[in-house]
Amino acid sequence: MALLPILRYPDPRLYKKAAPIERVDEAVRRLAADMAETMYAAPGIGLAATQVDVHIQLVVIDASEDRSHLLTLINPRILSAEGEQLGEEGCLSVPGIFDKVPRFAKVRVEALDTNGCRIELDAESMLAVCIQHEIDHLQGKVFVDYLSRLKQTRIRLKMAKQARVTA
């Protein structure tokens, strides 16, 4: 397994839409394992392939407190959603930035697992938020896009400053 570099906002590659995975094979499973290792090391609770500059519909999530419930979703799709919640979100591609984003409170998701088998999952609370956040990445959307233009500009400037400091 390997740690993968995570793209930083406002990198234009974060806005690229991910293609569906036609076949779940060893390369997809290896990428999922590398993404999980990267997510845990960051540390984070979710990571989309788009964030590591691989533009396929693959996400890894572990919203459990003890980091023991890794969920890999291939070609995830929200089947139904209900309720509303407004919670603070952050993102591994926008480190150090947190803001409130409106999300559905509950979602039902369809995806493939790492064996290529179809699964359905009901999620609520933090897991529901994480799933929606990661699916946004696959659609070329970053949580910052939900914020006002002023906040987006401030975040861009802060990210540019962080990039200069670490360069």
Accessible surface in RSA format (square Angstrom, percent):
REM  Atomic radii and reference values for relative SASA: ProtOr
REM  Chains: A
REM  Algorithm: Lee & Richards
REM  Probe-radius: 1.40
REM  Slices: 20
REM RES _ NUM      All-atoms   Total-Side   Main-Chain    Non-polar    All polar
REM                ABS   REL    ABS   REL    ABS   REL    ABS   REL    ABS   REL
RES MET A   1   171.15  88.6  94.72  62.7  76.43 182.0  90.26  76.7  80.89 107.2
RES ALA A   2    49.04  45.1  43.87  67.7   5.17  11.8  49.04  69.1   0.00   0.0
RES LEU A   3   109.42  60.9  84.05  60.1  25.37  63.8  84.15  59.1  25.27  68.0
RES LEU A   4    41.82  23.3  33.25  23.8   8.57  21.5  34.44  24.2   7.39  19.9
RES PRO A   5   114.93  83.8 101.21  92.3  13.72  49.9 112.77  93.1   2.16  13.4
RES ILE A   6    41.54  23.6  21.94  16.3  19.60  47.2  22.50  16.2  19.04  51.7
RES LEU A   7    17.40   9.7  14.25  10.2   3.16   7.9  17.35  12.2   0.06   0.2
RES ARG A   8   117.42  49.3 110.78  56.5   6.64  15.8  40.12  54.8  77.30  46.8
RES TYR A   9     2.62   1.2   0.52   0.3   2.10   5.5   0.30   0.2   2.32   2.9
RES PRO A  10    58.08  42.3  48.65  44.3   9.42  34.3  48.77  40.3   9.30  57.8
RES ASP A  11    27.82  19.5  20.44  20.3   7.38  17.4  10.27  24.2  17.55  17.5
RES PRO A  12   109.07  79.5  98.19  89.5  10.88  39.6 101.68  84.0   7.39  45.9
RES ARG A  13   106.44  44.7 104.15  53.1   2.29   5.5  42.29  57.8  64.14  38.9
RES LEU A  14     0.00   0.0   0.00   0.0   0.00   0.0   0.00   0.0   0.00   0.0
RES TYR A  15    83.39  38.9  64.39  36.6  19.00  49.4  61.65  46.3  21.74  26.8
RES LYS A  16   114.32  55.8 107.16  65.7   7.16  17.1  66.75  60.1  47.57  50.7
RES LYS A  17   153.58  74.9 136.29  83.6  17.29  41.2  81.14  73.0  72.44  77.2
RES ALA A  18     9.35   8.6   0.00   0.0   9.35  21.3   0.23   0.3   9.12  24.1
RES ALA A  19    51.75  47.6  47.28  73.0   4.47  10.2  51.59  72.7   0.15   0.4
RES PRO A  20    77.42  56.4  69.61  63.5   7.82  28.4  69.61  57.5   7.82  48.6
RES ILE A  21    15.04   8.6   5.50   4.1   9.54  23.0   8.76   6.3   6.28  17.0
RES GLU A  22   162.91  93.5 124.56  94.2  38.35  91.3  63.26 122.4  99.65  81.4
RES ARG A  23   170.95  71.8 160.86  82.0  10.09  24.0  71.03  97.1  99.92  60.6
RES VAL A  24    26.25  17.3   4.71   4.3  21.54  51.9   4.71   4.1  21.54  58.4
RES ASP A  25    39.01  27.3  36.90  36.7   2.11   5.0  15.39  36.2  23.62  23.6
RES GLU A  26   100.68  57.8  98.83  74.8   1.86   4.4  51.13  98.9  49.55  40.5
RES ALA A  27    56.26  51.7  48.36  74.6   7.91  18.0  49.08  69.1   7.19  19.0
RES VAL A  28    12.87   8.5  11.67  10.6   1.20   2.9  12.83  11.1   0.04   0.1
RES ARG A  29    82.89  34.8  77.15  39.3   5.74  13.7  32.52  44.4  50.37  30.5
RES ARG A  30   131.96  55.4 127.25  64.9   4.70  11.2  55.74  76.2  76.21  46.2
RES LEU A  31    27.20  15.1  24.28  17.4   2.92   7.3  26.53  18.6   0.67   1.8
RES ALA A  32     4.72   4.3   3.92   6.1   0.79   1.8   4.31   6.1   0.41   1.1
RES ALA A  33    35.76  32.9  27.96  43.2   7.80  17.7  34.87  49.1   0.89   2.4
RES ASP A  34    17.21  12.1  17.21  17.1   0.00   0.0   0.00   0.0  17.21  17.2
RES MET A  35     0.00   0.0   0.00   0.0   0.00   0.0   0.00   0.0   0.00   0.0
RES ALA A  36     6.64   6.1   6.64  10.2   0.00   0.0   6.64   9.4   0.00   0.0
RES GLU A  37    57.85  33.2  50.07  37.9   7.78  18.5  23.51  45.5  34.34  28.0
RES THR A  38     6.26   4.5   5.51   5.6   0.75   1.8   5.51   7.4   0.75   1.1
RES MET A  39     0.00   0.0   0.00   0.0   0.00   0.0   0.00   0.0   0.00   0.0
RES TYR A  40    67.82  31.7  56.41  32.1  11.41  29.7  53.46  40.2  14.36  17.7
RES ALA A  41    62.12  57.1  26.30  40.6  35.82  81.5  38.04  53.6  24.09  63.8
RES ALA A  42    46.06  42.4   5.91   9.1  40.15  91.3  17.19  24.2  28.87  76.5
RES PRO A  43   103.17  75.2  87.47  79.7  15.70  57.1  87.74  72.4  15.43  95.9
RES GLY A  44    11.15  13.8   0.00   N/A  11.15  13.8  11.15  30.6   0.00   0.0
RES ILE A  45    65.44  37.2  62.58  46.6   2.86   6.9  62.58  45.1   2.86   7.8
RES GLY A  46     6.71   8.3   0.00   N/A   6.71   8.3   0.13   0.4   6.58  14.7
RES LEU A  47     0.00   0.0   0.00   0.0   0.00   0.0   0.00   0.0   0.00   0.0
RES ALA A  48     0.00   0.0   0.00   0.0   0.00   0.0   0.00   0.0   0.00   0.0
RES ALA A  49     0.00   0.0   0.00   0.0   0.00   0.0   0.00   0.0   0.00   0.0
RES THR A  50     0.00   0.0   0.00   0.0   0.00   0.0   0.00   0.0   0.00   0.0
RES GLN A  51     1.57   0.9   1.57   1.1   0.00   0.0   0.00   0.0   1.57   1.2
RES VAL A  52    12.12   8.0   0.37   0.3  11.75  28.3   0.38   0.3  11.74  31.8
RES ASP A  53    57.39  40.2  41.14  40.9  16.25  38.4  11.57  27.2  45.82  45.7
RES VAL A  54    51.92  34.2  48.10  43.5   3.82   9.2  51.92  45.1   0.00   0.0
RES HIS A  55    30.74  16.8  18.79  13.1  11.96  30.6  18.22  18.8  12.52  14.6
RES ILE A  56    43.19  24.6  43.19  32.2   0.00   0.0  43.19  31.1   0.00   0.0
RES GLN A  57    39.47  22.1  39.47  28.8   0.00   0.0   2.12   4.5  37.35  28.3
RES LEU A  58     0.00   0.0   0.00   0.0   0.00   0.0   0.00   0.0   0.00   0.0
RES VAL A  59     0.44   0.3   0.44   0.4   0.00   0.0   0.44   0.4   0.00   0.0
RES VAL A  60     0.08   0.1   0.08   0.1   0.00   0.0   0.08   0.1   0.00   0.0
RES ILE A  61     0.48   0.3   0.47   0.4   0.00   0.0   0.47   0.3   0.00   0.0
RES ASP A  62     0.38   0.3   0.00   0.0   0.38   0.9   0.38   0.9   0.00   0.0
RES ALA A  63    31.49  28.9   6.56  10.1  24.92  56.7   7.49  10.6  23.99  63.6
RES SER A  64    28.39  24.0  11.27  15.0  17.12  39.4  21.47  45.7   6.92   9.7
RES GLU A  65   181.84 104.4 146.54 110.9  35.30  84.1  66.16 128.0 115.68  94.5
RES ASP A  66   101.71  71.2  74.88  74.5  26.83  63.4  46.35 109.1  55.36  55.2
RES ARG A  67    79.69  33.5  63.31  32.3  16.39  39.0  45.78  62.6  33.91  20.6
RES SER A  68    67.48  57.0  34.53  46.1  32.95  75.9  41.21  87.7  26.27  36.8
RES HIS A  69   126.20  69.0 114.75  79.8  11.44  29.3  88.47  91.2  37.72  43.9
RES LEU A  70    84.03  46.8  52.10  37.3  31.93  80.3  52.10  36.6  31.93  85.9
RES LEU A  71    36.76  20.5  35.77  25.6   0.99   2.5  36.76  25.8   0.00   0.0
RES THR A  72    19.02  13.5  11.76  11.9   7.25  17.3   4.75   6.4  14.27  21.6
RES LEU A  73     0.63   0.4   0.63   0.5   0.00   0.0   0.63   0.4   0.00   0.0
RES ILE A  74     0.00   0.0   0.00   0.0   0.00   0.0   0.00   0.0   0.00   0.0
RES ASN A  75    35.18  24.3  25.88  25.0   9.29  22.4  14.62  35.2  20.56  19.9
RES PRO A  76    11.72   8.5   0.00   0.0  11.72  42.6   0.00   0.0  11.72  72.8
RES ARG A  77   133.59  56.1 130.78  66.7   2.81   6.7  60.48  82.7  73.11  44.3
RES ILE A  78    57.82  32.9  35.59  26.5  22.23  53.6  35.59  25.6  22.23  60.3
RES LEU A  79    64.93  36.2  30.91  22.1  34.02  85.5  33.99  23.9  30.94  83.3
RES SER A  80    61.84  52.3  53.23  71.0   8.61  19.8  46.77  99.6  15.07  21.1
RES ALA A  81    38.43  35.3   6.84  10.6  31.59  71.9   8.88  12.5  29.55  78.3
RES GLU A  82   107.32  61.6 101.99  77.2   5.34  12.7  33.36  64.5  73.96  60.4
RES GLY A  83    45.42  56.0   0.00   N/A  45.42  56.0  31.83  87.3  13.59  30.4
RES GLU A  84   160.19  92.0 132.54 100.3  27.65  65.8  46.07  89.1 114.12  93.2
RES GLN A  85    52.04  29.1  41.49  30.3  10.55  25.1  27.44  58.4  24.60  18.7
RES LEU A  86   112.91  62.9  82.93  59.3  29.97  75.3  83.05  58.3  29.85  80.3
RES GLY A  87    29.04  35.8   0.00   N/A  29.04  35.8  27.53  75.5   1.51   3.4
RES GLU A  88   113.50  65.2  83.78  63.4  29.72  70.8  19.11  37.0  94.39  77.1
RES GLU A  89    10.02   5.8   5.58   4.2   4.43  10.6   9.66  18.7   0.36   0.3
RES GLY A  90    25.09  30.9   0.00   N/A  25.09  30.9   5.74  15.8  19.34  43.3
RES CYS A  91    16.72  12.6   0.33   0.4  16.39  38.5   8.03  20.3   8.69   9.4
RES LEU A  92    35.97  20.0  26.06  18.6   9.91  24.9  27.17  19.1   8.80  23.7
RES SER A  93     0.00   0.0   0.00   0.0   0.00   0.0   0.00   0.0   0.00   0.0
RES VAL A  94     0.32   0.2   0.00   0.0   0.32   0.8   0.00   0.0   0.32   0.9
RES PRO A  95    38.34  27.9  33.22  30.3   5.13  18.6  38.30  31.6   0.04   0.2
RES GLY A  96    53.57  66.1   0.00   N/A  53.57  66.1  28.69  78.7  24.88  55.7
RES ILE A  97    17.35   9.9  15.52  11.6   1.83   4.4  16.93  12.2   0.41   1.1
RES PHE A  98   128.93  64.5 105.33  65.2  23.59  61.4 105.33  63.9  23.59  67.5
RES ASP A  99    25.35  17.8  23.88  23.8   1.47   3.5   3.24   7.6  22.11  22.1
RES LYS A 100   112.57  54.9 103.68  63.6   8.89  21.2  69.31  62.4  43.25  46.1
RES VAL A 101     0.56   0.4   0.00   0.0   0.56   1.4   0.00   0.0   0.56   1.5
RES PRO A 102    83.66  61.0  75.80  69.1   7.86  28.6  76.16  62.9   7.50  46.6
RES ARG A 103    17.37   7.3   7.97   4.1   9.40  22.4  10.73  14.7   6.63   4.0
RES PHE A 104    97.46  48.8  96.42  59.7   1.04   2.7  96.53  58.5   0.93   2.7
RES ALA A 105    26.55  24.4  25.74  39.7   0.81   1.8  25.74  36.3   0.81   2.1
RES LYS A 106    95.59  46.6  95.34  58.5   0.25   0.6  44.92  40.4  50.68  54.0
RES VAL A 107     4.62   3.0   0.00   0.0   4.62  11.1   3.15   2.7   1.47   4.0
RES ARG A 108    83.48  35.0  82.64  42.1   0.84   2.0  26.76  36.6  56.71  34.4
RES VAL A 109     1.36   0.9   0.50   0.5   0.86   2.1   0.50   0.4   0.86   2.3
RES GLU A 110    31.78  18.2  31.78  24.0   0.00   0.0   8.05  15.6  23.73  19.4
RES ALA A 111     2.96   2.7   0.56   0.9   2.39   5.4   2.96   4.2   0.00   0.0
RES LEU A 112    47.10  26.2  47.10  33.7   0.00   0.0  47.10  33.1   0.00   0.0
RES ASP A 113    35.21  24.7  35.21  35.0   0.00   0.0  16.32  38.4  18.89  18.8
RES THR A 114    41.14  29.3  40.75  41.3   0.39   0.9  15.10  20.3  26.04  39.4
RES ASN A 115   115.18  79.4  87.25  84.3  27.93  67.3  16.31  39.3  98.87  95.6
RES GLY A 116    31.00  38.2   0.00   N/A  31.00  38.2   9.13  25.0  21.87  49.0
RES CYS A 117    70.39  53.2  64.50  71.9   5.89  13.8  22.49  57.0  47.89  51.6
RES ARG A 118   140.03  58.8 113.24  57.7  26.78  63.8  56.81  77.6  83.22  50.4
RES ILE A 119    47.87  27.2  42.76  31.9   5.12  12.3  47.87  34.5   0.00   0.0
RES GLU A 120    67.58  38.8  35.15  26.6  32.43  77.2  12.83  24.8  54.76  44.7
RES LEU A 121    44.69  24.9  41.71  29.8   2.98   7.5  44.69  31.4   0.00   0.0
RES ASP A 122    97.57  68.3  75.41  75.1  22.16  52.4  35.52  83.6  62.06  61.9
RES ALA A 123     6.21   5.7   0.00   0.0   6.21  14.1   4.26   6.0   1.96   5.2
RES GLU A 124    99.64  57.2  92.40  69.9   7.25  17.3  26.54  51.3  73.11  59.7
RES SER A 125    66.12  55.9  60.96  81.3   5.16  11.9  34.80  74.1  31.31  43.9
RES MET A 126   107.44  55.6 101.25  67.0   6.19  14.7  96.62  82.1  10.83  14.3
RES LEU A 127    47.39  26.4  45.83  32.8   1.57   3.9  45.83  32.2   1.57   4.2
RES ALA A 128     0.00   0.0   0.00   0.0   0.00   0.0   0.00   0.0   0.00   0.0
RES VAL A 129    18.93  12.5  18.93  17.1   0.00   0.0  18.93  16.4   0.00   0.0
RES CYS A 130     5.84   4.4   2.76   3.1   3.09   7.3   3.21   8.1   2.64   2.8
RES ILE A 131     0.51   0.3   0.18   0.1   0.33   0.8   0.51   0.4   0.00   0.0
RES GLN A 132    10.53   5.9   9.33   6.8   1.21   2.9   5.42  11.5   5.12   3.9
RES HIS A 133    14.36   7.9  13.20   9.2   1.16   3.0   7.28   7.5   7.08   8.2
RES GLU A 134     5.83   3.3   5.83   4.4   0.00   0.0   0.04   0.1   5.79   4.7
RES ILE A 135    11.80   6.7  11.80   8.8   0.00   0.0  11.80   8.5   0.00   0.0
RES ASP A 136    14.92  10.4  14.92  14.8   0.00   0.0   1.06   2.5  13.85  13.8
RES HIS A 137     0.65   0.4   0.65   0.5   0.00   0.0   0.21   0.2   0.44   0.5
RES LEU A 138     7.80   4.3   5.19   3.7   2.62   6.6   5.19   3.6   2.62   7.0
RES GLN A 139   103.00  57.6  93.41  68.3   9.58  22.8  28.16  59.9  74.84  56.8
RES GLY A 140    10.94  13.5   0.00   N/A  10.94  13.5   0.46   1.3  10.48  23.5
RES LYS A 141    73.51  35.9  73.00  44.8   0.51   1.2  33.29  30.0  40.22  42.8
RES VAL A 142     0.31   0.2   0.00   0.0   0.31   0.8   0.31   0.3   0.00   0.0
RES PHE A 143     2.14   1.1   0.13   0.1   2.02   5.2   0.18   0.1   1.96   5.6
RES VAL A 144     0.00   0.0   0.00   0.0   0.00   0.0   0.00   0.0   0.00   0.0
RES ASP A 145    47.01  32.9  26.86  26.7  20.15  47.6  14.50  34.1  32.51  32.4
RES TYR A 146    79.94  37.3  45.52  25.9  34.42  89.6  37.94  28.5  42.01  51.8
RES LEU A 147    17.77   9.9   6.36   4.5  11.41  28.7  10.30   7.2   7.47  20.1
RES SER A 148    63.15  53.4  44.85  59.9  18.30  42.2  53.38 113.7   9.77  13.7
RES ARG A 149   188.35  79.1 183.50  93.5   4.85  11.5  81.10 110.8 107.25  65.0
RES LEU A 150   106.33  59.2  99.70  71.3   6.63  16.7 103.76  72.9   2.58   6.9
RES LYS A 151    87.31  42.6  86.43  53.0   0.88   2.1  52.18  47.0  35.12  37.4
RES GLN A 152    10.98   6.1  10.98   8.0   0.00   0.0   0.56   1.2  10.43   7.9
RES THR A 153    65.12  46.3  65.06  66.0   0.06   0.1  43.92  59.0  21.20  32.0
RES ARG A 154   148.14  62.2 142.16  72.5   5.97  14.2  50.82  69.5  97.32  59.0
RES ILE A 155    13.42   7.6  12.53   9.3   0.89   2.1  13.42   9.7   0.00   0.0
RES ARG A 156    95.24  40.0  93.31  47.6   1.92   4.6  36.93  50.5  58.31  35.3
RES LEU A 157   118.44  66.0 114.32  81.8   4.13  10.4 114.65  80.5   3.79  10.2
RES LYS A 158    99.03  48.3  93.60  57.4   5.42  12.9  57.97  52.2  41.06  43.7
RES MET A 159     7.98   4.1   3.36   2.2   4.62  11.0   3.07   2.6   4.91   6.5
RES ALA A 160    42.41  39.0  34.60  53.4   7.81  17.8  41.64  58.6   0.77   2.0
RES LYS A 161   125.45  61.2 125.45  77.0   0.00   0.0  68.69  61.8  56.76  60.5
RES GLN A 162    49.82  27.9  46.79  34.2   3.03   7.2  29.92  63.7  19.90  15.1
RES ALA A 163    57.95  53.3  49.55  76.5   8.40  19.1  54.97  77.4   2.98   7.9
RES ARG A 164   162.58  68.3 142.80  72.8  19.78  47.1  75.56 103.3  87.01  52.7
RES VAL A 165   114.76  75.5  86.73  78.5  28.03  67.5  93.79  81.5  20.97  56.9
RES THR A 166   111.53  79.3  74.79  75.8  36.74  87.6  67.22  90.3  44.31  67.0
RES ALA A 167   117.25 107.8  48.29  74.5  68.96 156.9  85.29 120.1  31.96  84.7
END  Absolute sums over single chains surface
CHAIN  1 A     8977.7       7243.2       1734.5       5177.5       3800.2
END  Absolute sums over all chains
TOTAL          8977.7       7243.2       1734.5       5177.5       3800.2
